[in-house]
Amino acid sequence: MEEQVKVVVNHITPQTVEFFDPQDNSLGFVNEYTFGDVKVQIAENRLSGYYVKFEGRKLRIDHFGTLEDYPNGFFDTNFNHNMKLFSMIRKNKMQTTI
């Protein structure tokens, strides 16, 4: 008889970064979802000079709402989980076709 595997709910604290206006005033900390929202606002209004600080680095957001650089570890939890799922799905599909 095969042992049933149980799902464990892991408590993952959402990553946050500090968000700044063009005058270097902190507007508070944002998570991945609120960061997406402020990027849309920046793009809609063609704003510039906004940035976030991540691991001591200033990541500038251009007037299109995109970052000049996406360093490893920056809001990538969902991406990493999805990549793991896609990899597992692919592996499982390959195993079932053999």
N, C-alpha and C positions, 0 to 999 in steps of 0.2 A: 504494500500500500504506500502510495506516494504522500509525503508530508505536504500539507497545504501551507503555502507561503502567505504571510499576512503583510498587509501594507502598513507602513509606519508613517505617521504624519510628522515630517521634519519641520521644525519651526525655523524658517529662514528669515532673518532680519533683512528687510529691503535696504539696498545700498542707497545712500544719500550723498549729495555733493552740495557745496555752497554755491549759490547763484548770485552774480554781481551785475549791477547796471554799469553804463559807460563811465560814471563818475566814481567807480570803485566802491560803491555802497553795497553792502550785503543785503539781498532781498530775501534771505533765508535759505533753508535747505530744501532741496527738491529730490524726489525719488524718480524712478524711470518714467512713471506715468505723468507726473507734473512737469518733468523736463520736456517730454514730448509736447505738452500743452504750451509751455512758454516758447518752444521753438516755432510752433505754428503761429503764435502771436507775433513773434519777431518777423517771420516770413510774410504774414498778412500785411503788416505795417511797414515792411522794408526797413526795419531798425538795424542799427549796428552798434558795436561797442560792448555788447553783453558777453559774458563769459562765465564759466564755472571753474572751480579749483578742484583738481583731482590729484591726489598724492603729491601735493606741492606744485603741480603744474597748472598754468593758466591755459584753459582750452577755450579759444575764442569761437563765438557763434557768428557766422556771417549773416548778411541780410536775407539769405535764402533759408535760414534756420538750420544750416548744416555746420558741423564742426570741422575745423581745419585738420583735426587728428582724432582718431578713436583708439586710444591706447588699450592694450590688453587689460582686462579687469574692469573696464569702464562700462557699467550697465550691460553686462553680457550674460547674466544668469539665465534669462529666458532663451537667448540664442544658444547657449551651451546645452541647456536641457533639450531644446528642439533638435540640435545636431545629434545628441545622444539617441533621441527617439528615432530620428531618420536612419541613423546607422543601424540601430537594432531592427527596425522594420526591414531595411535592405538585407541585412544578414538573415533574418527569418525567412524572407521571400526566397533568397538564394538557397537556403537549406531545404525548403519545401519543393524546390524544382530539381534537386539532385536525386 
